[in-house]
Amino acid sequence: MKWGGFSSYQAKNEDEELLTAPPVPNTLSLVYKDPETFGFVKFINSGFPQEEFHDIALNYVETSSDD
């Protein structure tokens, strides 16, 4: 992508990235992660047209029936 940037996932207290997901038009990336994994958008330069990028994060949490 000419503006750079990607979604990155990294485990707590680790230096190495677990997953890098570049933006691709009209796509959905589903990532299963545990609570010890962090996701963030990395590097988008100032020339990027702001109206063309959307990063939506949704969380699904399983609970036991005893809760």
All heavy atoms as TSV, in Angstrom:
chain	resi	resn	atom	element	x	y	z
A	1	MET	N	N	0.850	-1.184	0.000
A	1	MET	CA	C	0.000	0.000	0.000
A	1	MET	C	C	0.888	1.238	0.000
A	1	MET	O	O	1.867	1.294	0.725
A	1	MET	CB	C	-0.915	-0.038	1.220
A	1	MET	CG	C	-1.834	1.139	1.291
A	1	MET	SD	S	-3.485	0.749	1.853
A	1	MET	CE	C	-4.285	0.337	0.342
A	2	LYS	N	N	0.546	2.221	-0.810
A	2	LYS	CA	C	1.438	3.366	-0.983
A	2	LYS	C	C	1.537	4.275	0.250
A	2	LYS	O	O	2.448	5.067	0.337
A	2	LYS	CB	C	1.031	4.165	-2.211
A	2	LYS	CG	C	-0.334	4.792	-2.153
A	2	LYS	CD	C	-0.651	5.506	-3.451
A	2	LYS	CE	C	-2.045	6.053	-3.450
A	2	LYS	NZ	N	-2.355	6.750	-4.684
A	3	TRP	N	N	0.624	4.153	1.216
A	3	TRP	CA	C	0.693	4.984	2.412
A	3	TRP	C	C	1.265	4.231	3.600
A	3	TRP	O	O	1.426	4.784	4.667
A	3	TRP	CB	C	-0.692	5.533	2.782
A	3	TRP	CG	C	-1.201	6.472	1.753
A	3	TRP	CD1	C	-0.724	7.716	1.463
A	3	TRP	CD2	C	-2.272	6.252	0.864
A	3	TRP	NE1	N	-1.427	8.272	0.439
A	3	TRP	CE2	C	-2.403	7.388	0.047
A	3	TRP	CE3	C	-3.155	5.195	0.663
A	3	TRP	CZ2	C	-3.359	7.514	-0.931
A	3	TRP	CZ3	C	-4.109	5.320	-0.321
A	3	TRP	CH2	C	-4.203	6.467	-1.101
A	4	GLY	N	N	1.552	2.979	3.443
A	4	GLY	CA	C	2.069	2.193	4.563
A	4	GLY	C	C	0.942	1.822	5.506
A	4	GLY	O	O	-0.232	2.075	5.258
A	5	GLY	N	N	1.292	1.200	6.600
A	5	GLY	CA	C	0.331	0.860	7.630
A	5	GLY	C	C	-0.197	-0.555	7.535
A	5	GLY	O	O	-0.281	-1.135	6.459
A	6	PHE	N	N	-0.513	-1.124	8.688
A	6	PHE	CA	C	-1.091	-2.456	8.787
A	6	PHE	C	C	-1.565	-2.674	10.207
A	6	PHE	O	O	-1.181	-1.938	11.119
A	6	PHE	CB	C	-0.082	-3.541	8.375
A	6	PHE	CG	C	1.242	-3.453	9.084
A	6	PHE	CD1	C	1.442	-4.087	10.301
A	6	PHE	CD2	C	2.279	-2.745	8.536
A	6	PHE	CE1	C	2.656	-4.011	10.954
A	6	PHE	CE2	C	3.503	-2.665	9.182
A	6	PHE	CZ	C	3.691	-3.302	10.392
A	7	SER	N	N	-2.407	-3.665	10.399
A	7	SER	CA	C	-2.815	-4.067	11.740
A	7	SER	C	C	-1.825	-5.108	12.216
A	7	SER	O	O	-1.467	-6.026	11.482
A	7	SER	CB	C	-4.226	-4.651	11.735
A	7	SER	OG	O	-5.153	-3.656	11.393
A	8	SER	N	N	-1.356	-4.946	13.443
A	8	SER	CA	C	-0.335	-5.832	13.989
A	8	SER	C	C	-0.844	-6.445	15.292
A	8	SER	O	O	-1.562	-5.789	16.050
A	8	SER	CB	C	0.938	-5.024	14.255
A	8	SER	OG	O	1.928	-5.829	14.834
A	9	TYR	N	N	-0.460	-7.675	15.543
A	9	TYR	CA	C	-0.850	-8.379	16.765
A	9	TYR	C	C	0.405	-8.918	17.421
A	9	TYR	O	O	1.248	-9.533	16.760
A	9	TYR	CB	C	-1.835	-9.508	16.452
A	9	TYR	CG	C	-3.111	-8.955	15.875
A	9	TYR	CD1	C	-3.249	-8.750	14.515
A	9	TYR	CD2	C	-4.155	-8.583	16.711
A	9	TYR	CE1	C	-4.399	-8.203	13.986
A	9	TYR	CE2	C	-5.312	-8.034	16.193
A	9	TYR	CZ	C	-5.419	-7.845	14.837
A	9	TYR	OH	O	-6.578	-7.292	14.320
A	10	GLN	N	N	0.531	-8.646	18.725
A	10	GLN	CA	C	1.733	-9.004	19.456
A	10	GLN	C	C	1.356	-9.523	20.838
A	10	GLN	O	O	0.456	-8.999	21.489
A	10	GLN	CB	C	2.614	-7.761	19.577
A	10	GLN	CG	C	3.980	-8.009	20.090
A	10	GLN	CD	C	4.857	-6.781	19.904
A	10	GLN	OE1	O	4.465	-5.789	19.304
A	10	GLN	NE2	N	6.047	-6.852	20.431
A	11	ALA	N	N	2.052	-10.564	21.294
A	11	ALA	CA	C	1.808	-11.137	22.619
A	11	ALA	C	C	2.453	-10.254	23.686
A	11	ALA	O	O	3.468	-9.600	23.449
A	11	ALA	CB	C	2.365	-12.551	22.699
A	12	LYS	N	N	1.856	-10.235	24.850
A	12	LYS	CA	C	2.371	-9.462	25.972
A	12	LYS	C	C	3.790	-9.920	26.310
A	12	LYS	O	O	4.081	-11.123	26.321
A	12	LYS	CB	C	1.444	-9.663	27.182
A	12	LYS	CG	C	1.807	-8.831	28.377
A	12	LYS	CD	C	0.803	-9.057	29.487
A	12	LYS	CE	C	1.125	-8.231	30.700
A	12	LYS	NZ	N	0.149	-8.451	31.775
A	13	ASN	N	N	4.673	-8.967	26.554
A	13	ASN	CA	C	6.074	-9.197	26.928
A	13	ASN	C	C	6.880	-9.917	25.853
A	13	ASN	O	O	7.857	-10.593	26.156
A	13	ASN	CB	C	6.170	-9.964	28.244
A	13	ASN	CG	C	5.544	-9.211	29.390
A	13	ASN	OD1	O	5.614	-7.989	29.452
A	13	ASN	ND2	N	4.906	-9.921	30.283
A	14	GLU	N	N	6.470	-9.801	24.585
A	14	GLU	CA	C	7.208	-10.399	23.468
A	14	GLU	C	C	7.590	-9.299	22.474
A	14	GLU	O	O	6.865	-8.328	22.302
A	14	GLU	CB	C	6.363	-11.455	22.748
A	14	GLU	CG	C	6.012	-12.648	23.590
A	14	GLU	CD	C	7.211	-13.530	23.893
A	14	GLU	OE1	O	8.136	-13.597	23.064
A	14	GLU	OE2	O	7.221	-14.148	24.969
A	15	ASP	N	N	8.735	-9.457	21.821
A	15	ASP	CA	C	9.191	-8.476	20.838
A	15	ASP	C	C	8.716	-8.805	19.423
A	15	ASP	O	O	8.597	-7.932	18.585
A	15	ASP	CB	C	10.720	-8.399	20.832
A	15	ASP	CG	C	11.254	-7.823	22.135
A	15	ASP	OD1	O	10.535	-7.043	22.791
A	15	ASP	OD2	O	12.404	-8.150	22.495
A	16	GLU	N	N	8.438	-10.055	19.163
A	16	GLU	CA	C	8.092	-10.503	17.822
A	16	GLU	C	C	6.587	-10.390	17.572
A	16	GLU	O	O	5.772	-10.738	18.421
A	16	GLU	CB	C	8.525	-11.958	17.656
A	16	GLU	CG	C	8.425	-12.471	16.247
A	16	GLU	CD	C	9.008	-13.862	16.123
A	16	GLU	OE1	O	10.036	-14.130	16.748
A	16	GLU	OE2	O	8.395	-14.671	15.410
A	17	GLU	N	N	6.221	-9.920	16.375
A	17	GLU	CA	C	4.812	-9.849	15.996
A	17	GLU	C	C	4.286	-11.247	15.687
A	17	GLU	O	O	4.970	-12.055	15.068
A	17	GLU	CB	C	4.638	-8.958	14.773
A	17	GLU	CG	C	4.894	-7.501	15.059
A	17	GLU	CD	C	4.804	-6.653	13.808
A	17	GLU	OE1	O	5.142	-7.143	12.719
A	17	GLU	OE2	O	4.411	-5.495	13.940
A	18	LEU	N	N	3.058	-11.508	16.115
A	18	LEU	CA	C	2.428	-12.794	15.829
A	18	LEU	C	C	1.758	-12.799	14.457
A	18	LEU	O	O	1.746	-13.805	13.756
A	18	LEU	CB	C	1.378	-13.112	16.895
A	18	LEU	CG	C	1.892	-13.227	18.325
A	18	LEU	CD1	C	0.714	-13.351	19.271
A	18	LEU	CD2	C	2.825	-14.411	18.444
A	19	LEU	N	N	1.176	-11.647	14.105
A	19	LEU	CA	C	0.429	-11.557	12.852
A	19	LEU	C	C	0.478	-10.125	12.351
A	19	LEU	O	O	0.373	-9.182	13.137
A	19	LEU	CB	C	-1.032	-11.965	13.080
A	19	LEU	CG	C	-1.984	-11.797	11.913
A	19	LEU	CD1	C	-1.682	-12.812	10.826
A	19	LEU	CD2	C	-3.417	-11.930	12.367
A	20	THR	N	N	0.621	-9.967	11.050
A	20	THR	CA	C	0.539	-8.669	10.396
A	20	THR	C	C	-0.539	-8.770	9.333
A	20	THR	O	O	-0.493	-9.653	8.484
A	20	THR	CB	C	1.888	-8.303	9.734
A	20	THR	OG1	O	2.882	-8.251	10.748
A	20	THR	CG2	C	1.817	-6.961	9.052
A	21	ALA	N	N	-1.530	-7.882	9.398
A	21	ALA	CA	C	-2.641	-7.898	8.440
A	21	ALA	C	C	-2.658	-6.576	7.672
A	21	ALA	O	O	-3.074	-5.549	8.208
A	21	ALA	CB	C	-3.958	-8.117	9.168
A	22	PRO	N	N	-2.192	-6.589	6.410
A	22	PRO	CA	C	-2.219	-5.352	5.621
A	22	PRO	C	C	-3.642	-5.005	5.201
A	22	PRO	O	O	-4.480	-5.895	5.047
A	22	PRO	CB	C	-1.360	-5.694	4.401
A	22	PRO	CG	C	-1.475	-7.173	4.278
A	22	PRO	CD	C	-1.640	-7.710	5.676
A	23	PRO	N	N	-3.926	-3.717	5.008
A	23	PRO	CA	C	-5.272	-3.346	4.547
A	23	PRO	C	C	-5.472	-3.754	3.093
A	23	PRO	O	O	-4.607	-3.544	2.249
A	23	PRO	CB	C	-5.298	-1.828	4.704
A	23	PRO	CG	C	-3.876	-1.413	4.672
A	23	PRO	CD	C	-3.080	-2.554	5.218
A	24	VAL	N	N	-6.604	-4.369	2.813
A	24	VAL	CA	C	-6.963	-4.768	1.459
A	24	VAL	C	C	-8.397	-4.290	1.232
A	24	VAL	O	O	-9.272	-4.542	2.064
A	24	VAL	CB	C	-6.880	-6.311	1.293
A	24	VAL	CG1	C	-7.282	-6.724	-0.101
A	24	VAL	CG2	C	-5.477	-6.812	1.625
A	25	PRO	N	N	-8.656	-3.572	0.138
A	25	PRO	CA	C	-10.002	-3.043	-0.102
A	25	PRO	C	C	-11.073	-4.141	-0.080
A	25	PRO	O	O	-10.866	-5.248	-0.572
A	25	PRO	CB	C	-9.902	-2.422	-1.501
A	25	PRO	CG	C	-8.453	-2.105	-1.668
A	25	PRO	CD	C	-7.725	-3.196	-0.934
A	26	ASN	N	N	-12.211	-3.814	0.534
A	26	ASN	CA	C	-13.385	-4.687	0.581
A	26	ASN	C	C	-13.106	-6.058	1.188
A	26	ASN	O	O	-13.546	-7.086	0.670
A	26	ASN	CB	C	-14.005	-4.844	-0.812
A	26	ASN	CG	C	-14.504	-3.527	-1.337
A	26	ASN	OD1	O	-15.116	-2.761	-0.608
A	26	ASN	ND2	N	-14.230	-3.243	-2.589
A	27	THR	N	N	-12.358	-6.090	2.263
A	27	THR	CA	C	-12.065	-7.355	2.943
A	27	THR	C	C	-12.361	-7.242	4.429
A	27	THR	O	O	-12.430	-6.150	4.983
A	27	THR	CB	C	-10.593	-7.780	2.785
A	27	THR	OG1	O	-9.765	-6.781	3.380
A	27	THR	CG2	C	-10.206	-7.978	1.349
A	28	LEU	N	N	-12.523	-8.385	5.056
A	28	LEU	CA	C	-12.719	-8.489	6.496
A	28	LEU	C	C	-11.674	-9.457	7.021
A	28	LEU	O	O	-11.537	-10.562	6.509
A	28	LEU	CB	C	-14.121	-9.024	6.802
A	28	LEU	CG	C	-14.409	-9.383	8.260
A	28	LEU	CD1	C	-14.413	-8.128	9.133
A	28	LEU	CD2	C	-15.734	-10.121	8.362
A	29	SER	N	N	-10.923	-9.037	8.025
A	29	SER	CA	C	-9.936	-9.908	8.652
A	29	SER	C	C	-10.452	-10.298	10.032
A	29	SER	O	O	-10.700	-9.436	10.871
A	29	SER	CB	C	-8.595	-9.196	8.801
A	29	SER	OG	O	-8.060	-8.846	7.562
A	30	LEU	N	N	-10.642	-11.585	10.243
A	30	LEU	CA	C	-11.063	-12.075	11.554
A	30	LEU	C	C	-9.844	-12.650	12.259
A	30	LEU	O	O	-9.146	-13.491	11.698
A	30	LEU	CB	C	-12.128	-13.159	11.407
A	30	LEU	CG	C	-13.453	-12.719	10.799
A	30	LEU	CD1	C	-14.372	-13.926	10.631
A	30	LEU	CD2	C	-14.115	-11.673	11.666
A	31	VAL	N	N	-9.606	-12.183	13.470
A	31	VAL	CA	C	-8.435	-12.624	14.228
A	31	VAL	C	C	-8.909	-13.140	15.572
A	31	VAL	O	O	-9.584	-12.432	16.317
A	31	VAL	CB	C	-7.436	-11.458	14.427
A	31	VAL	CG1	C	-6.259	-11.891	15.274
A	31	VAL	CG2	C	-6.976	-10.915	13.090
A	32	TYR	N	N	-8.565	-14.385	15.876
A	32	TYR	CA	C	-8.852	-14.956	17.187
A	32	TYR	C	C	-7.626	-14.725	18.045
A	32	TYR	O	O	-6.519	-15.126	17.691
A	32	TYR	CB	C	-9.138	-16.453	17.074
A	32	TYR	CG	C	-9.414	-17.086	18.418
A	32	TYR	CD1	C	-10.680	-17.017	18.971
A	32	TYR	CD2	C	-8.411	-17.721	19.126
A	32	TYR	CE1	C	-10.940	-17.582	20.204
A	32	TYR	CE2	C	-8.662	-18.282	20.366
A	32	TYR	CZ	C	-9.927	-18.209	20.895
A	32	TYR	OH	O	-10.177	-18.754	22.116
A	33	LYS	N	N	-7.807	-14.022	19.174
A	33	LYS	CA	C	-6.676	-13.737	20.059
A	33	LYS	C	C	-7.095	-13.903	21.504
A	33	LYS	O	O	-8.257	-13.736	21.847
A	33	LYS	CB	C	-6.135	-12.335	19.804
A	33	LYS	CG	C	-7.088	-11.208	20.144
A	33	LYS	CD	C	-6.450	-9.869	19.834
A	33	LYS	CE	C	-7.158	-8.745	20.539
A	33	LYS	NZ	N	-7.073	-8.739	21.977
A	34	ASP	N	N	-6.126	-14.238	22.336
A	34	ASP	CA	C	-6.394	-14.360	23.763
A	34	ASP	C	C	-6.189	-13.000	24.446
A	34	ASP	O	O	-5.713	-12.053	23.809
A	34	ASP	CB	C	-5.526	-15.456	24.383
A	34	ASP	CG	C	-4.042	-15.163	24.322
A	34	ASP	OD1	O	-3.649	-14.000	24.119
A	34	ASP	OD2	O	-3.263	-16.107	24.493
A	35	PRO	N	N	-6.542	-12.881	25.727
A	35	PRO	CA	C	-6.406	-11.593	26.424
A	35	PRO	C	C	-4.969	-11.097	26.547
A	35	PRO	O	O	-4.741	-9.923	26.809
A	35	PRO	CB	C	-6.990	-11.873	27.807
A	35	PRO	CG	C	-7.904	-13.029	27.620
A	35	PRO	CD	C	-7.283	-13.852	26.541
A	36	GLU	N	N	-3.990	-11.967	26.352
A	36	GLU	CA	C	-2.587	-11.575	26.452
A	36	GLU	C	C	-2.016	-11.078	25.129
A	36	GLU	O	O	-0.834	-10.782	25.035
A	36	GLU	CB	C	-1.753	-12.767	26.948
A	36	GLU	CG	C	-2.150	-13.251	28.329
A	36	GLU	CD	C	-1.859	-12.217	29.408
A	36	GLU	OE1	O	-0.747	-11.670	29.421
A	36	GLU	OE2	O	-2.746	-11.963	30.244
A	37	THR	N	N	-2.849	-10.979	24.095
A	37	THR	CA	C	-2.408	-10.519	22.779
A	37	THR	C	C	-3.021	-9.143	22.505
A	37	THR	O	O	-4.199	-8.931	22.735
A	37	THR	CB	C	-2.842	-11.512	21.690
A	37	THR	OG1	O	-2.311	-12.795	22.005
A	37	THR	CG2	C	-2.347	-11.090	20.330
A	38	PHE	N	N	-2.192	-8.242	22.017
A	38	PHE	CA	C	-2.627	-6.880	21.753
A	38	PHE	C	C	-2.633	-6.611	20.253
A	38	PHE	O	O	-1.749	-7.041	19.539
A	38	PHE	CB	C	-1.696	-5.874	22.437
A	38	PHE	CG	C	-1.615	-6.089	23.920
A	38	PHE	CD1	C	-0.554	-6.781	24.475
A	38	PHE	CD2	C	-2.614	-5.623	24.739
A	38	PHE	CE1	C	-0.487	-6.999	25.846
A	38	PHE	CE2	C	-2.560	-5.837	26.107
A	38	PHE	CZ	C	-1.501	-6.520	26.656
A	39	GLY	N	N	-3.649	-5.885	19.789
A	39	GLY	CA	C	-3.740	-5.514	18.385
A	39	GLY	C	C	-3.694	-4.003	18.260
A	39	GLY	O	O	-4.249	-3.283	19.086
A	40	PHE	N	N	-3.019	-3.514	17.223
A	40	PHE	CA	C	-2.939	-2.079	17.000
A	40	PHE	C	C	-2.633	-1.808	15.534
A	40	PHE	O	O	-2.154	-2.673	14.812
A	40	PHE	CB	C	-1.883	-1.431	17.903
A	40	PHE	CG	C	-0.516	-2.050	17.782
A	40	PHE	CD1	C	0.425	-1.543	16.915
A	40	PHE	CD2	C	-0.177	-3.152	18.565
A	40	PHE	CE1	C	1.678	-2.119	16.813
A	40	PHE	CE2	C	1.077	-3.731	18.474
A	40	PHE	CZ	C	2.005	-3.210	17.586
A	41	VAL	N	N	-2.921	-0.575	15.093
A	41	VAL	CA	C	-2.595	-0.136	13.739
A	41	VAL	C	C	-1.212	0.489	13.798
A	41	VAL	O	O	-0.940	1.351	14.630
A	41	VAL	CB	C	-3.631	0.878	13.213
A	41	VAL	CG1	C	-3.212	1.414	11.851
A	41	VAL	CG2	C	-4.999	0.238	13.141
A	42	LYS	N	N	-0.338	0.053	12.899
A	42	LYS	CA	C	1.049	0.495	12.925
A	42	LYS	C	C	1.388	1.256	11.648
A	42	LYS	O	O	1.142	0.762	10.548
A	42	LYS	CB	C	1.954	-0.726	13.059
A	42	LYS	CG	C	3.391	-0.415	13.297
A	42	LYS	CD	C	4.141	-1.697	13.617
A	42	LYS	CE	C	5.562	-1.428	13.988
A	42	LYS	NZ	N	6.269	-2.666	14.328
A	43	PHE	N	N	1.918	2.440	11.814
A	43	PHE	CA	C	2.450	3.286	10.741
A	43	PHE	C	C	1.453	3.621	9.642
A	43	PHE	O	O	1.226	2.855	8.717
A	43	PHE	CB	C	3.688	2.664	10.098
A	43	PHE	CG	C	4.274	3.544	9.012
A	43	PHE	CD1	C	4.942	4.697	9.330
A	43	PHE	CD2	C	4.115	3.227	7.687
A	43	PHE	CE1	C	5.469	5.510	8.333
A	43	PHE	CE2	C	4.628	4.033	6.675
A	43	PHE	CZ	C	5.308	5.166	7.011
A	44	ILE	N	N	0.873	4.778	9.764
A	44	ILE	CA	C	0.134	5.387	8.653
A	44	ILE	C	C	0.706	6.783	8.516
A	44	ILE	O	O	0.660	7.568	9.461
A	44	ILE	CB	C	-1.385	5.454	8.922
A	44	ILE	CG1	C	-1.948	4.049	9.035
A	44	ILE	CG2	C	-2.077	6.229	7.826
A	44	ILE	CD1	C	-3.426	3.999	9.299
A	45	ASN	N	N	1.285	7.100	7.367
A	45	ASN	CA	C	1.955	8.392	7.232
A	45	ASN	C	C	0.961	9.531	7.030
A	45	ASN	O	O	-0.229	9.312	6.793
A	45	ASN	CB	C	3.040	8.347	6.147
A	45	ASN	CG	C	2.503	8.287	4.743
A	45	ASN	OD1	O	1.477	8.864	4.425
A	45	ASN	ND2	N	3.205	7.582	3.886
A	46	SER	N	N	1.460	10.756	7.098
A	46	SER	CA	C	0.587	11.939	7.066
A	46	SER	C	C	-0.061	12.181	5.712
A	46	SER	O	O	-0.999	12.960	5.613
A	46	SER	CB	C	1.383	13.173	7.490
A	46	SER	OG	O	2.454	13.392	6.581
A	47	GLY	N	N	0.392	11.522	4.645
A	47	GLY	CA	C	-0.212	11.689	3.331
A	47	GLY	C	C	-1.446	10.838	3.110
A	47	GLY	O	O	-2.103	10.939	2.091
A	48	PHE	N	N	-1.790	10.012	4.080
A	48	PHE	CA	C	-2.921	9.099	3.945
A	48	PHE	C	C	-4.240	9.870	3.984
A	48	PHE	O	O	-4.478	10.646	4.896
A	48	PHE	CB	C	-2.891	8.078	5.076
A	48	PHE	CG	C	-3.887	6.968	4.913
A	48	PHE	CD1	C	-3.600	5.885	4.100
A	48	PHE	CD2	C	-5.111	7.006	5.554
A	48	PHE	CE1	C	-4.510	4.851	3.943
A	48	PHE	CE2	C	-6.026	5.983	5.395
A	48	PHE	CZ	C	-5.717	4.910	4.585
A	49	PRO	N	N	-5.128	9.678	3.002
A	49	PRO	CA	C	-6.438	10.350	3.042
A	49	PRO	C	C	-7.322	9.730	4.134
A	49	PRO	O	O	-7.716	8.577	4.033
A	49	PRO	CB	C	-7.018	10.118	1.648
A	49	PRO	CG	C	-6.257	8.971	1.091
A	49	PRO	CD	C	-4.936	8.901	1.791
A	50	GLN	N	N	-7.612	10.468	5.158
A	50	GLN	CA	C	-8.284	9.963	6.353
A	50	GLN	C	C	-9.641	9.326	6.073
A	50	GLN	O	O	-10.050	8.412	6.763
A	50	GLN	CB	C	-8.452	11.084	7.382
A	50	GLN	CG	C	-7.146	11.644	7.881
A	50	GLN	CD	C	-6.326	10.625	8.628
A	50	GLN	OE1	O	-6.851	9.846	9.406
A	50	GLN	NE2	N	-5.030	10.609	8.395
A	51	GLU	N	N	-10.353	9.789	5.067
A	51	GLU	CA	C	-11.696	9.251	4.808
A	51	GLU	C	C	-11.662	7.852	4.185
A	51	GLU	O	O	-12.692	7.221	4.044
A	51	GLU	CB	C	-12.496	10.196	3.916
A	51	GLU	CG	C	-11.986	10.349	2.504
A	51	GLU	CD	C	-10.851	11.358	2.349
A	51	GLU	OE1	O	-10.458	12.012	3.329
A	51	GLU	OE2	O	-10.349	11.484	1.234
A	52	GLU	N	N	-10.495	7.331	3.855
A	52	GLU	CA	C	-10.401	6.032	3.199
A	52	GLU	C	C	-10.028	4.889	4.132
A	52	GLU	O	O	-9.852	3.767	3.684
A	52	GLU	CB	C	-9.373	6.096	2.065
A	52	GLU	CG	C	-9.815	6.985	0.928
A	52	GLU	CD	C	-8.866	6.924	-0.238
A	52	GLU	OE1	O	-8.136	5.921	-0.370
A	52	GLU	OE2	O	-8.850	7.868	-1.030
A	53	PHE	N	N	-9.894	5.126	5.419
A	53	PHE	CA	C	-9.444	4.069	6.324
A	53	PHE	C	C	-10.412	3.909	7.495
A	53	PHE	O	O	-10.766	4.882	8.136
A	53	PHE	CB	C	-8.056	4.396	6.869
A	53	PHE	CG	C	-7.521	3.356	7.792
A	53	PHE	CD1	C	-6.966	2.192	7.291
A	53	PHE	CD2	C	-7.578	3.520	9.164
A	53	PHE	CE1	C	-6.465	1.217	8.132
A	53	PHE	CE2	C	-7.081	2.558	10.014
A	53	PHE	CZ	C	-6.524	1.402	9.497
A	54	HIS	N	N	-10.831	2.670	7.737
A	54	HIS	CA	C	-11.694	2.380	8.877
A	54	HIS	C	C	-11.138	1.141	9.571
A	54	HIS	O	O	-10.918	0.120	8.935
A	54	HIS	CB	C	-13.136	2.112	8.436
A	54	HIS	CG	C	-13.726	3.248	7.671
A	54	HIS	ND1	N	-14.176	4.392	8.273
A	54	HIS	CD2	C	-13.919	3.418	6.340
A	54	HIS	CE1	C	-14.640	5.218	7.355
A	54	HIS	NE2	N	-14.488	4.642	6.165
A	55	ASP	N	N	-10.900	1.249	10.855
A	55	ASP	CA	C	-10.436	0.113	11.644
A	55	ASP	C	C	-11.463	-0.108	12.745
A	55	ASP	O	O	-11.597	0.718	13.644
A	55	ASP	CB	C	-9.059	0.390	12.239
A	55	ASP	CG	C	-8.508	-0.801	12.981
A	55	ASP	OD1	O	-8.634	-1.931	12.467
A	55	ASP	OD2	O	-7.954	-0.618	14.086
A	56	ILE	N	N	-12.211	-1.189	12.649
A	56	ILE	CA	C	-13.268	-1.483	13.611
A	56	ILE	C	C	-12.860	-2.733	14.385
A	56	ILE	O	O	-12.545	-3.754	13.789
A	56	ILE	CB	C	-14.614	-1.716	12.899
A	56	ILE	CG1	C	-15.011	-0.463	12.118
A	56	ILE	CG2	C	-15.690	-2.094	13.905
A	56	ILE	CD1	C	-16.194	-0.665	11.204
A	57	ALA	N	N	-12.865	-2.633	15.702
A	57	ALA	CA	C	-12.502	-3.779	16.535
A	57	ALA	C	C	-13.716	-4.188	17.374
A	57	ALA	O	O	-14.313	-3.364	18.066
A	57	ALA	CB	C	-11.340	-3.427	17.448
A	58	LEU	N	N	-14.090	-5.444	17.284
A	58	LEU	CA	C	-15.197	-5.993	18.058
A	58	LEU	C	C	-14.664	-7.151	18.896
A	58	LEU	O	O	-13.809	-7.901	18.431
A	58	LEU	CB	C	-16.305	-6.495	17.131
A	58	LEU	CG	C	-16.871	-5.472	16.162
A	58	LEU	CD1	C	-17.803	-6.155	15.170
A	58	LEU	CD2	C	-17.602	-4.388	16.901
A	59	ASN	N	N	-15.172	-7.291	20.094
A	59	ASN	CA	C	-14.734	-8.370	20.975
A	59	ASN	C	C	-15.888	-9.302	21.285
A	59	ASN	O	O	-16.997	-8.855	21.563
A	59	ASN	CB	C	-14.189	-7.813	22.295
A	59	ASN	CG	C	-12.929	-7.014	22.096
A	59	ASN	OD1	O	-12.013	-7.465	21.426
A	59	ASN	ND2	N	-12.889	-5.826	22.665
A	60	TYR	N	N	-15.606	-10.579	21.233
A	60	TYR	CA	C	-16.558	-11.612	21.624
A	60	TYR	C	C	-15.957	-12.330	22.827
A	60	TYR	O	O	-14.815	-12.797	22.758
A	60	TYR	CB	C	-16.774	-12.595	20.472
A	60	TYR	CG	C	-17.572	-13.812	20.860
A	60	TYR	CD1	C	-18.950	-13.742	20.989
A	60	TYR	CD2	C	-16.936	-15.015	21.123
A	60	TYR	CE1	C	-19.673	-14.847	21.355
A	60	TYR	CE2	C	-17.666	-16.140	21.484
A	60	TYR	CZ	C	-19.031	-16.049	21.607
A	60	TYR	OH	O	-19.757	-17.147	21.968
A	61	VAL	N	N	-16.693	-12.386	23.924
A	61	VAL	CA	C	-16.178	-12.991	25.138
A	61	VAL	C	C	-17.110	-14.136	25.523
A	61	VAL	O	O	-18.312	-13.957	25.649
A	61	VAL	CB	C	-16.117	-11.963	26.292
A	61	VAL	CG1	C	-15.619	-12.604	27.560
A	61	VAL	CG2	C	-15.260	-10.785	25.904
A	62	GLU	N	N	-16.523	-15.324	25.682
A	62	GLU	CA	C	-17.301	-16.480	26.125
A	62	GLU	C	C	-17.327	-16.506	27.649
A	62	GLU	O	O	-16.334	-16.258	28.299
A	62	GLU	CB	C	-16.663	-17.762	25.619
A	62	GLU	CG	C	-16.795	-17.948	24.133
A	62	GLU	CD	C	-16.291	-19.292	23.687
A	62	GLU	OE1	O	-16.411	-20.268	24.437
A	62	GLU	OE2	O	-15.749	-19.369	22.579
A	63	THR	N	N	-18.502	-16.766	28.195
A	63	THR	CA	C	-18.637	-16.913	29.642
A	63	THR	C	C	-19.313	-18.248	29.936
A	63	THR	O	O	-20.079	-18.777	29.117
A	63	THR	CB	C	-19.472	-15.763	30.246
A	63	THR	OG1	O	-20.765	-15.776	29.643
A	63	THR	CG2	C	-18.820	-14.431	30.010
A	64	SER	N	N	-19.041	-18.761	31.100
A	64	SER	CA	C	-19.689	-20.019	31.471
A	64	SER	C	C	-21.110	-19.742	31.944
A	64	SER	O	O	-21.458	-18.624	32.307
A	64	SER	CB	C	-18.891	-20.731	32.550
A	64	SER	OG	O	-18.933	-19.979	33.753
A	65	SER	N	N	-21.941	-20.757	31.969
A	65	SER	CA	C	-23.328	-20.570	32.398
A	65	SER	C	C	-23.441	-20.343	33.899
A	65	SER	O	O	-24.491	-19.979	34.405
A	65	SER	CB	C	-24.162	-21.800	31.997
A	65	SER	OG	O	-23.626	-22.956	32.587
A	66	ASP	N	N	-22.315	-20.513	34.629
A	66	ASP	CA	C	-22.320	-20.300	36.081
A	66	ASP	C	C	-22.203	-18.828	36.445
A	66	ASP	O	O	-22.416	-18.459	37.579
A	66	ASP	CB	C	-21.160	-21.061	36.740
A	66	ASP	CG	C	-21.294	-22.562	36.554
A	66	ASP	OD1	O	-22.439	-23.028	36.366
A	66	ASP	OD2	O	-20.266	-23.248	36.587
A	67	ASP	N	N	-21.868	-17.966	35.479
A	67	ASP	CA	C	-21.689	-16.529	35.767
A	67	ASP	C	C	-22.986	-15.813	36.011
A	67	ASP	O	O	-23.991	-16.035	35.526
A	67	ASP	CB	C	-20.927	-15.864	34.634
A	67	ASP	CG	C	-19.480	-16.290	34.615
A	67	ASP	OD1	O	-19.043	-16.909	35.604
A	67	ASP	OD2	O	-18.807	-16.026	33.600
